[in-house]
Amino acid sequence: MVRAIVGFHAHSIASVMNVQKVRWHGCVTRINSLMPMATSSIYVKHHFDHEAKKQHLAVLRYVAVACPKVQAILKMDDDVAWNVEEASKLINTTIETGKIHCD
């Protein structure tokens, strides 16, 4: 009898854990679909070392030089004060002047 009760409780706990995992996965998938750049930025910030970030920047610089028809390559940092209006001005200026803005 005790074995049956323990088995029932273990099965109940496992079922709850599976439901929460599926729910968690759904939430993460939804956020990734709505804000892919934000979640990518957070992933890179926490899981890439400094050397990998430097290599990534080198690739972006290579693309900027090798592909002159690219209108703009914009790197936005994690500063929450950065706003869409400022980004829009920067992109428009870059397109008007034909120069890539690099900081």
Backbone atoms as SQL, in Angstrom:
CREATE TABLE atoms (id INTEGER PRIMARY KEY, chain TEXT, resi INTEGER, resn TEXT, atom TEXT, x REAL, y REAL, z REAL);
INSERT INTO atoms VALUES
  (1, 'A', 1, 'MET', 'N', 0.826, -1.194, 0.000),
  (2, 'A', 1, 'MET', 'CA', 0.000, 0.000, 0.000),
  (3, 'A', 1, 'MET', 'C', 0.870, 1.257, 0.000),
  (4, 'A', 2, 'VAL', 'N', 1.916, 1.266, 0.843),
  (5, 'A', 2, 'VAL', 'CA', 2.801, 2.430, 0.917),
  (6, 'A', 2, 'VAL', 'C', 3.503, 2.635, -0.420),
  (7, 'A', 3, 'ARG', 'N', 3.953, 1.549, -1.033),
  (8, 'A', 3, 'ARG', 'CA', 4.629, 1.633, -2.328),
  (9, 'A', 3, 'ARG', 'C', 3.707, 2.267, -3.374),
  (10, 'A', 4, 'ALA', 'N', 2.435, 1.905, -3.375),
  (11, 'A', 4, 'ALA', 'CA', 1.475, 2.466, -4.329),
  (12, 'A', 4, 'ALA', 'C', 1.296, 3.964, -4.111),
  (13, 'A', 5, 'ILE', 'N', 1.239, 4.405, -2.849),
  (14, 'A', 5, 'ILE', 'CA', 1.075, 5.831, -2.545),
  (15, 'A', 5, 'ILE', 'C', 2.310, 6.608, -2.975),
  (16, 'A', 6, 'VAL', 'N', 3.497, 6.081, -2.651),
  (17, 'A', 6, 'VAL', 'CA', 4.746, 6.738, -3.048),
  (18, 'A', 6, 'VAL', 'C', 4.829, 6.822, -4.567),
  (19, 'A', 7, 'GLY', 'N', 4.483, 5.739, -5.247),
  (20, 'A', 7, 'GLY', 'CA', 4.498, 5.735, -6.709),
  (21, 'A', 7, 'GLY', 'C', 3.535, 6.757, -7.287),
  (22, 'A', 8, 'PHE', 'N', 2.353, 6.880, -6.686),
  (23, 'A', 8, 'PHE', 'CA', 1.368, 7.859, -7.150),
  (24, 'A', 8, 'PHE', 'C', 1.903, 9.280, -6.992),
  (25, 'A', 9, 'HIS', 'N', 2.492, 9.573, -5.824),
  (26, 'A', 9, 'HIS', 'CA', 3.028, 10.915, -5.571),
  (27, 'A', 9, 'HIS', 'C', 4.182, 11.232, -6.520),
  (28, 'A', 10, 'ALA', 'N', 5.051, 10.266, -6.756),
  (29, 'A', 10, 'ALA', 'CA', 6.174, 10.486, -7.676),
  (30, 'A', 10, 'ALA', 'C', 5.653, 10.771, -9.079),
  (31, 'A', 11, 'HIS', 'N', 4.632, 10.028, -9.503),
  (32, 'A', 11, 'HIS', 'CA', 4.051, 10.254, -10.830),
  (33, 'A', 11, 'HIS', 'C', 3.394, 11.632, -10.906),
  (34, 'A', 12, 'SER', 'N', 2.698, 12.033, -9.836),
  (35, 'A', 12, 'SER', 'CA', 2.046, 13.349, -9.804),
  (36, 'A', 12, 'SER', 'C', 3.070, 14.466, -9.901),
  (37, 'A', 13, 'ILE', 'N', 4.159, 14.353, -9.157),
  (38, 'A', 13, 'ILE', 'CA', 5.209, 15.377, -9.188),
  (39, 'A', 13, 'ILE', 'C', 5.834, 15.443, -10.572),
  (40, 'A', 14, 'ALA', 'N', 6.115, 14.294, -11.174),
  (41, 'A', 14, 'ALA', 'CA', 6.701, 14.271, -12.517),
  (42, 'A', 14, 'ALA', 'C', 5.759, 14.913, -13.525),
  (43, 'A', 15, 'SER', 'N', 4.450, 14.672, -13.389),
  (44, 'A', 15, 'SER', 'CA', 3.482, 15.272, -14.310),
  (45, 'A', 15, 'SER', 'C', 3.470, 16.786, -14.194),
  (46, 'A', 16, 'VAL', 'N', 3.524, 17.305, -12.971),
  (47, 'A', 16, 'VAL', 'CA', 3.546, 18.753, -12.757),
  (48, 'A', 16, 'VAL', 'C', 4.812, 19.348, -13.355),
  (49, 'A', 17, 'MET', 'N', 5.942, 18.677, -13.171),
  (50, 'A', 17, 'MET', 'CA', 7.208, 19.176, -13.716),
  (51, 'A', 17, 'MET', 'C', 7.152, 19.244, -15.238),
  (52, 'A', 18, 'ASN', 'N', 6.561, 18.234, -15.879),
  (53, 'A', 18, 'ASN', 'CA', 6.453, 18.244, -17.338),
  (54, 'A', 18, 'ASN', 'C', 5.579, 19.388, -17.825),
  (55, 'A', 19, 'VAL', 'N', 4.471, 19.648, -17.145),
  (56, 'A', 19, 'VAL', 'CA', 3.584, 20.742, -17.530),
  (57, 'A', 19, 'VAL', 'C', 4.322, 22.068, -17.416),
  (58, 'A', 20, 'GLN', 'N', 5.052, 22.277, -16.322),
  (59, 'A', 20, 'GLN', 'CA', 5.776, 23.529, -16.145),
  (60, 'A', 20, 'GLN', 'C', 6.876, 23.680, -17.181),
  (61, 'A', 21, 'LYS', 'N', 7.551, 22.589, -17.535),
  (62, 'A', 21, 'LYS', 'CA', 8.596, 22.659, -18.554),
  (63, 'A', 21, 'LYS', 'C', 7.988, 23.076, -19.891),
  (64, 'A', 22, 'VAL', 'N', 6.887, 22.481, -20.268),
  (65, 'A', 22, 'VAL', 'CA', 6.226, 22.826, -21.519),
  (66, 'A', 22, 'VAL', 'C', 5.781, 24.288, -21.492),
  (67, 'A', 23, 'ARG', 'N', 5.246, 24.733, -20.363),
  (68, 'A', 23, 'ARG', 'CA', 4.805, 26.122, -20.222),
  (69, 'A', 23, 'ARG', 'C', 5.997, 27.067, -20.355),
  (70, 'A', 24, 'TRP', 'N', 7.107, 26.734, -19.699),
  (71, 'A', 24, 'TRP', 'CA', 8.323, 27.539, -19.769),
  (72, 'A', 24, 'TRP', 'C', 8.810, 27.623, -21.215),
  (73, 'A', 25, 'HIS', 'N', 8.826, 26.488, -21.896),
  (74, 'A', 25, 'HIS', 'CA', 9.276, 26.454, -23.288),
  (75, 'A', 25, 'HIS', 'C', 8.391, 27.335, -24.160),
  (76, 'A', 26, 'GLY', 'N', 7.094, 27.299, -23.925),
  (77, 'A', 26, 'GLY', 'CA', 6.168, 28.141, -24.689),
  (78, 'A', 26, 'GLY', 'C', 6.416, 29.621, -24.460),
  (79, 'A', 27, 'CYS', 'N', 6.681, 29.992, -23.205),
  (80, 'A', 27, 'CYS', 'CA', 6.959, 31.402, -22.891),
  (81, 'A', 27, 'CYS', 'C', 8.234, 31.870, -23.571),
  (82, 'A', 28, 'VAL', 'N', 9.285, 31.073, -23.491),
  (83, 'A', 28, 'VAL', 'CA', 10.559, 31.445, -24.117),
  (84, 'A', 28, 'VAL', 'C', 10.402, 31.533, -25.631),
  (85, 'A', 29, 'THR', 'N', 9.702, 30.599, -26.221),
  (86, 'A', 29, 'THR', 'CA', 9.474, 30.630, -27.669),
  (87, 'A', 29, 'THR', 'C', 8.720, 31.887, -28.073),
  (88, 'A', 30, 'ARG', 'N', 7.727, 32.268, -27.303),
  (89, 'A', 30, 'ARG', 'CA', 6.938, 33.480, -27.596),
  (90, 'A', 30, 'ARG', 'C', 7.810, 34.731, -27.511),
  (91, 'A', 31, 'ILE', 'N', 8.610, 34.844, -26.461),
  (92, 'A', 31, 'ILE', 'CA', 9.488, 36.008, -26.315),
  (93, 'A', 31, 'ILE', 'C', 10.509, 36.048, -27.443),
  (94, 'A', 32, 'ASN', 'N', 11.078, 34.903, -27.799),
  (95, 'A', 32, 'ASN', 'CA', 12.040, 34.858, -28.907),
  (96, 'A', 32, 'ASN', 'C', 11.407, 35.308, -30.216),
  (97, 'A', 33, 'SER', 'N', 10.144, 34.958, -30.428),
  (98, 'A', 33, 'SER', 'CA', 9.494, 35.357, -31.678),
  (99, 'A', 33, 'SER', 'C', 9.142, 36.840, -31.686),
  (100, 'A', 34, 'LEU', 'N', 8.840, 37.408, -30.518),
  (101, 'A', 34, 'LEU', 'CA', 8.472, 38.822, -30.444),
  (102, 'A', 34, 'LEU', 'C', 9.683, 39.750, -30.375),
  (103, 'A', 35, 'MET', 'N', 10.755, 39.307, -29.733),
  (104, 'A', 35, 'MET', 'CA', 11.934, 40.159, -29.539),
  (105, 'A', 35, 'MET', 'C', 13.221, 39.382, -29.824),
  (106, 'A', 36, 'PRO', 'N', 13.440, 38.948, -31.055),
  (107, 'A', 36, 'PRO', 'CA', 14.622, 38.120, -31.330),
  (108, 'A', 36, 'PRO', 'C', 15.947, 38.827, -31.073),
  (109, 'A', 37, 'MET', 'N', 16.024, 40.127, -31.369),
  (110, 'A', 37, 'MET', 'CA', 17.283, 40.840, -31.155),
  (111, 'A', 37, 'MET', 'C', 17.595, 40.971, -29.672),
  (112, 'A', 38, 'ALA', 'N', 16.597, 41.232, -28.874),
  (113, 'A', 38, 'ALA', 'CA', 16.818, 41.387, -27.429),
  (114, 'A', 38, 'ALA', 'C', 17.289, 40.084, -26.805),
  (115, 'A', 39, 'THR', 'N', 16.626, 38.986, -27.140),
  (116, 'A', 39, 'THR', 'CA', 17.024, 37.711, -26.550),
  (117, 'A', 39, 'THR', 'C', 18.374, 37.259, -27.083),
  (118, 'A', 40, 'SER', 'N', 18.678, 37.542, -28.341),
  (119, 'A', 40, 'SER', 'CA', 19.996, 37.205, -28.891),
  (120, 'A', 40, 'SER', 'C', 21.082, 37.991, -28.179),
  (121, 'A', 41, 'SER', 'N', 20.823, 39.269, -27.939),
  (122, 'A', 41, 'SER', 'CA', 21.792, 40.120, -27.249),
  (123, 'A', 41, 'SER', 'C', 22.085, 39.589, -25.852),
  (124, 'A', 42, 'ILE', 'N', 21.051, 39.195, -25.140),
  (125, 'A', 42, 'ILE', 'CA', 21.231, 38.658, -23.787),
  (126, 'A', 42, 'ILE', 'C', 22.027, 37.357, -23.840),
  (127, 'A', 43, 'TYR', 'N', 21.726, 36.495, -24.815),
  (128, 'A', 43, 'TYR', 'CA', 22.447, 35.229, -24.947),
  (129, 'A', 43, 'TYR', 'C', 23.928, 35.476, -25.209),
  (130, 'A', 44, 'VAL', 'N', 24.225, 36.363, -26.152),
  (131, 'A', 44, 'VAL', 'CA', 25.619, 36.670, -26.474),
  (132, 'A', 44, 'VAL', 'C', 26.326, 37.254, -25.255),
  (133, 'A', 45, 'LYS', 'N', 25.661, 38.168, -24.568),
  (134, 'A', 45, 'LYS', 'CA', 26.261, 38.823, -23.400),
  (135, 'A', 45, 'LYS', 'C', 26.653, 37.809, -22.324),
  (136, 'A', 46, 'HIS', 'N', 25.816, 36.803, -22.106),
  (137, 'A', 46, 'HIS', 'CA', 26.057, 35.865, -21.009),
  (138, 'A', 46, 'HIS', 'C', 26.817, 34.601, -21.400),
  (139, 'A', 47, 'HIS', 'N', 26.841, 34.241, -22.694),
  (140, 'A', 47, 'HIS', 'CA', 27.426, 32.959, -23.075),
  (141, 'A', 47, 'HIS', 'C', 28.619, 33.053, -24.020),
  (142, 'A', 48, 'PHE', 'N', 28.942, 34.230, -24.513),
  (143, 'A', 48, 'PHE', 'CA', 30.095, 34.374, -25.394),
  (144, 'A', 48, 'PHE', 'C', 31.220, 35.030, -24.608),
  (145, 'A', 49, 'ASP', 'N', 32.431, 34.521, -24.771),
  (146, 'A', 49, 'ASP', 'CA', 33.553, 35.157, -24.094),
  (147, 'A', 49, 'ASP', 'C', 34.023, 36.378, -24.890),
  (148, 'A', 50, 'HIS', 'N', 34.932, 37.126, -24.305),
  (149, 'A', 50, 'HIS', 'CA', 35.401, 38.377, -24.916),
  (150, 'A', 50, 'HIS', 'C', 36.038, 38.124, -26.288),
  (151, 'A', 51, 'GLU', 'N', 36.779, 37.038, -26.416),
  (152, 'A', 51, 'GLU', 'CA', 37.447, 36.723, -27.688),
  (153, 'A', 51, 'GLU', 'C', 36.418, 36.455, -28.790),
  (154, 'A', 52, 'ALA', 'N', 35.354, 35.745, -28.470),
  (155, 'A', 52, 'ALA', 'CA', 34.305, 35.473, -29.460),
  (156, 'A', 52, 'ALA', 'C', 33.636, 36.767, -29.903),
  (157, 'A', 53, 'LYS', 'N', 33.420, 37.688, -28.965),
  (158, 'A', 53, 'LYS', 'CA', 32.823, 38.978, -29.312),
  (159, 'A', 53, 'LYS', 'C', 33.750, 39.767, -30.229),
  (160, 'A', 54, 'LYS', 'N', 35.066, 39.725, -29.968),
  (161, 'A', 54, 'LYS', 'CA', 36.031, 40.418, -30.830),
  (162, 'A', 54, 'LYS', 'C', 36.030, 39.822, -32.238),
  (163, 'A', 55, 'GLN', 'N', 35.950, 38.492, -32.333),
  (164, 'A', 55, 'GLN', 'CA', 35.907, 37.840, -33.645),
  (165, 'A', 55, 'GLN', 'C', 34.642, 38.229, -34.401),
  (166, 'A', 56, 'HIS', 'N', 33.534, 38.298, -33.706),
  (167, 'A', 56, 'HIS', 'CA', 32.267, 38.691, -34.324),
  (168, 'A', 56, 'HIS', 'C', 32.365, 40.111, -34.884),
  (169, 'A', 57, 'LEU', 'N', 32.945, 41.012, -34.107),
  (170, 'A', 57, 'LEU', 'CA', 33.119, 42.389, -34.553),
  (171, 'A', 57, 'LEU', 'C', 34.040, 42.449, -35.771),
  (172, 'A', 58, 'ALA', 'N', 35.077, 41.618, -35.790),
  (173, 'A', 58, 'ALA', 'CA', 35.983, 41.566, -36.943),
  (174, 'A', 58, 'ALA', 'C', 35.234, 41.124, -38.200),
  (175, 'A', 59, 'VAL', 'N', 34.337, 40.164, -38.053),
  (176, 'A', 59, 'VAL', 'CA', 33.537, 39.712, -39.200),
  (177, 'A', 59, 'VAL', 'C', 32.647, 40.841, -39.700),
  (178, 'A', 60, 'LEU', 'N', 32.013, 41.575, -38.786),
  (179, 'A', 60, 'LEU', 'CA', 31.170, 42.701, -39.195),
  (180, 'A', 60, 'LEU', 'C', 31.986, 43.759, -39.933),
  (181, 'A', 61, 'ARG', 'N', 33.190, 44.030, -39.439),
  (182, 'A', 61, 'ARG', 'CA', 34.052, 45.004, -40.116),
  (183, 'A', 61, 'ARG', 'C', 34.432, 44.515, -41.506),
  (184, 'A', 62, 'TYR', 'N', 34.717, 43.215, -41.632),
  (185, 'A', 62, 'TYR', 'CA', 35.049, 42.649, -42.938),
  (186, 'A', 62, 'TYR', 'C', 33.878, 42.815, -43.905),
  (187, 'A', 63, 'VAL', 'N', 32.673, 42.524, -43.436),
  (188, 'A', 63, 'VAL', 'CA', 31.484, 42.682, -44.283),
  (189, 'A', 63, 'VAL', 'C', 31.340, 44.135, -44.710),
  (190, 'A', 64, 'ALA', 'N', 31.584, 45.056, -43.791),
  (191, 'A', 64, 'ALA', 'CA', 31.467, 46.483, -44.111),
  (192, 'A', 64, 'ALA', 'C', 32.439, 46.884, -45.211),
  (193, 'A', 65, 'VAL', 'N', 33.644, 46.323, -45.202),
  (194, 'A', 65, 'VAL', 'CA', 34.654, 46.664, -46.213),
  (195, 'A', 65, 'VAL', 'C', 34.408, 45.898, -47.511),
  (196, 'A', 66, 'ALA', 'N', 34.086, 44.618, -47.405),
  (197, 'A', 66, 'ALA', 'CA', 33.951, 43.762, -48.584),
  (198, 'A', 66, 'ALA', 'C', 32.649, 43.975, -49.341),
  (199, 'A', 67, 'CYS', 'N', 31.653, 44.509, -48.704),
  (200, 'A', 67, 'CYS', 'CA', 30.342, 44.690, -49.332),
  (201, 'A', 67, 'CYS', 'C', 29.967, 46.167, -49.335),
  (202, 'A', 68, 'PRO', 'N', 30.505, 46.941, -50.272),
  (203, 'A', 68, 'PRO', 'CA', 30.253, 48.381, -50.263),
  (204, 'A', 68, 'PRO', 'C', 28.789, 48.761, -50.494),
  (205, 'A', 69, 'LYS', 'N', 27.987, 47.844, -51.013),
  (206, 'A', 69, 'LYS', 'CA', 26.581, 48.177, -51.252),
  (207, 'A', 69, 'LYS', 'C', 25.736, 48.085, -49.984),
  (208, 'A', 70, 'VAL', 'N', 26.308, 47.544, -48.928),
  (209, 'A', 70, 'VAL', 'CA', 25.586, 47.485, -47.657),
  (210, 'A', 70, 'VAL', 'C', 25.395, 48.912, -47.173),
  (211, 'A', 71, 'GLN', 'N', 24.154, 49.294, -46.923),
  (212, 'A', 71, 'GLN', 'CA', 23.847, 50.670, -46.538),
  (213, 'A', 71, 'GLN', 'C', 24.329, 51.000, -45.137),
  (214, 'A', 72, 'ALA', 'N', 24.144, 50.082, -44.203),
  (215, 'A', 72, 'ALA', 'CA', 24.525, 50.382, -42.817),
  (216, 'A', 72, 'ALA', 'C', 24.687, 49.107, -42.014),
  (217, 'A', 73, 'ILE', 'N', 25.643, 49.138, -41.141),
  (218, 'A', 73, 'ILE', 'CA', 25.777, 48.099, -40.122),
  (219, 'A', 73, 'ILE', 'C', 25.710, 48.843, -38.807),
  (220, 'A', 74, 'LEU', 'N', 24.718, 48.551, -38.035),
  (221, 'A', 74, 'LEU', 'CA', 24.468, 49.307, -36.813),
  (222, 'A', 74, 'LEU', 'C', 24.669, 48.409, -35.604),
  (223, 'A', 75, 'LYS', 'N', 25.551, 48.797, -34.734),
  (224, 'A', 75, 'LYS', 'CA', 25.768, 48.064, -33.487),
  (225, 'A', 75, 'LYS', 'C', 25.135, 48.860, -32.361),
  (226, 'A', 76, 'MET', 'N', 24.153, 48.276, -31.730),
  (227, 'A', 76, 'MET', 'CA', 23.509, 48.928, -30.589),
  (228, 'A', 76, 'MET', 'C', 23.941, 48.183, -29.336),
  (229, 'A', 77, 'ASP', 'N', 24.401, 48.915, -28.356),
  (230, 'A', 77, 'ASP', 'CA', 24.817, 48.266, -27.122),
  (231, 'A', 77, 'ASP', 'C', 23.618, 48.025, -26.211),
  (232, 'A', 78, 'ASP', 'N', 23.892, 47.556, -25.020),
  (233, 'A', 78, 'ASP', 'CA', 22.821, 47.200, -24.097),
  (234, 'A', 78, 'ASP', 'C', 22.317, 48.379, -23.275),
  (235, 'A', 79, 'ASP', 'N', 22.710, 49.580, -23.630),
  (236, 'A', 79, 'ASP', 'CA', 22.304, 50.761, -22.879),
  (237, 'A', 79, 'ASP', 'C', 20.800, 50.968, -23.042),
  (238, 'A', 80, 'VAL', 'N', 20.072, 50.901, -21.950),
  (239, 'A', 80, 'VAL', 'CA', 18.620, 51.049, -22.023),
  (240, 'A', 80, 'VAL', 'C', 18.194, 52.466, -22.375),
  (241, 'A', 81, 'ALA', 'N', 19.108, 53.418, -22.249),
  (242, 'A', 81, 'ALA', 'CA', 18.772, 54.797, -22.597),
  (243, 'A', 81, 'ALA', 'C', 18.719, 54.993, -24.114),
  (244, 'A', 82, 'TRP', 'N', 19.310, 54.069, -24.866),
  (245, 'A', 82, 'TRP', 'CA', 19.271, 54.157, -26.330),
  (246, 'A', 82, 'TRP', 'C', 17.815, 54.048, -26.752),
  (247, 'A', 83, 'ASN', 'N', 17.367, 54.963, -27.606),
  (248, 'A', 83, 'ASN', 'CA', 15.967, 54.874, -28.009),
  (249, 'A', 83, 'ASN', 'C', 15.819, 54.787, -29.518),
  (250, 'A', 84, 'VAL', 'N', 14.635, 54.468, -29.939),
  (251, 'A', 84, 'VAL', 'CA', 14.356, 54.232, -31.350),
  (252, 'A', 84, 'VAL', 'C', 14.559, 55.494, -32.178),
  (253, 'A', 85, 'GLU', 'N', 14.206, 56.653, -31.636),
  (254, 'A', 85, 'GLU', 'CA', 14.385, 57.905, -32.379),
  (255, 'A', 85, 'GLU', 'C', 15.848, 58.141, -32.733),
  (256, 'A', 86, 'GLU', 'N', 16.733, 57.950, -31.767),
  (257, 'A', 86, 'GLU', 'CA', 18.166, 58.143, -32.013),
  (258, 'A', 86, 'GLU', 'C', 18.678, 57.134, -33.037),
  (259, 'A', 87, 'ALA', 'N', 18.226, 55.889, -32.930),
  (260, 'A', 87, 'ALA', 'CA', 18.630, 54.872, -33.899),
  (261, 'A', 87, 'ALA', 'C', 18.147, 55.247, -35.290),
  (262, 'A', 88, 'SER', 'N', 16.929, 55.747, -35.385),
  (263, 'A', 88, 'SER', 'CA', 16.374, 56.164, -36.670),
  (264, 'A', 88, 'SER', 'C', 17.193, 57.295, -37.287),
  (265, 'A', 89, 'LYS', 'N', 17.570, 58.284, -36.472),
  (266, 'A', 89, 'LYS', 'CA', 18.403, 59.388, -36.973),
  (267, 'A', 89, 'LYS', 'C', 19.737, 58.874, -37.489),
  (268, 'A', 90, 'LEU', 'N', 20.348, 57.966, -36.727),
  (269, 'A', 90, 'LEU', 'CA', 21.642, 57.415, -37.122),
  (270, 'A', 90, 'LEU', 'C', 21.543, 56.643, -38.435),
  (271, 'A', 91, 'ILE', 'N', 20.519, 55.832, -38.569),
  (272, 'A', 91, 'ILE', 'CA', 20.334, 55.058, -39.802),
  (273, 'A', 91, 'ILE', 'C', 20.076, 55.983, -40.983),
  (274, 'A', 92, 'ASN', 'N', 19.210, 56.979, -40.817),
  (275, 'A', 92, 'ASN', 'CA', 18.912, 57.910, -41.909),
  (276, 'A', 92, 'ASN', 'C', 20.147, 58.691, -42.331),
  (277, 'A', 93, 'THR', 'N', 20.946, 59.140, -41.366),
  (278, 'A', 93, 'THR', 'CA', 22.180, 59.857, -41.684),
  (279, 'A', 93, 'THR', 'C', 23.140, 58.956, -42.448),
  (280, 'A', 94, 'THR', 'N', 23.240, 57.706, -42.016),
  (281, 'A', 94, 'THR', 'CA', 24.127, 56.752, -42.680),
  (282, 'A', 94, 'THR', 'C', 23.692, 56.524, -44.123),
  (283, 'A', 95, 'ILE', 'N', 22.406, 56.383, -44.342),
  (284, 'A', 95, 'ILE', 'CA', 21.898, 56.157, -45.698),
  (285, 'A', 95, 'ILE', 'C', 22.111, 57.395, -46.562),
  (286, 'A', 96, 'GLU', 'N', 21.855, 58.576, -46.012),
  (287, 'A', 96, 'GLU', 'CA', 22.019, 59.822, -46.774),
  (288, 'A', 96, 'GLU', 'C', 23.472, 60.068, -47.170),
  (289, 'A', 97, 'THR', 'N', 24.397, 59.802, -46.257),
  (290, 'A', 97, 'THR', 'CA', 25.814, 60.075, -46.538),
  (291, 'A', 97, 'THR', 'C', 26.499, 58.923, -47.247),
  (292, 'A', 98, 'GLY', 'N', 25.903, 57.734, -47.205),
  (293, 'A', 98, 'GLY', 'CA', 26.519, 56.571, -47.831),
  (294, 'A', 98, 'GLY', 'C', 27.698, 56.024, -47.045),
  (295, 'A', 99, 'LYS', 'N', 27.832, 56.442, -45.794),
  (296, 'A', 99, 'LYS', 'CA', 28.942, 55.987, -44.959),
  (297, 'A', 99, 'LYS', 'C', 28.414, 55.108, -43.832),
  (298, 'A', 100, 'ILE', 'N', 29.216, 54.133, -43.468),
  (299, 'A', 100, 'ILE', 'CA', 28.848, 53.252, -42.373),
  (300, 'A', 100, 'ILE', 'C', 29.348, 53.865, -41.079),
  (301, 'A', 101, 'HIS', 'N', 28.475, 53.968, -40.110),
  (302, 'A', 101, 'HIS', 'CA', 28.831, 54.540, -38.811),
  (303, 'A', 101, 'HIS', 'C', 29.396, 53.444, -37.921),
  (304, 'A', 102, 'CYS', 'N', 30.591, 53.640, -37.422),
  (305, 'A', 102, 'CYS', 'CA', 31.214, 52.664, -36.515),
  (306, 'A', 102, 'CYS', 'C', 31.660, 53.365, -35.249),
  (307, 'A', 103, 'ASP', 'N', 31.298, 52.822, -34.115),
  (308, 'A', 103, 'ASP', 'CA', 31.771, 53.318, -32.817),
  (309, 'A', 103, 'ASP', 'C', 32.701, 52.310, -32.212);
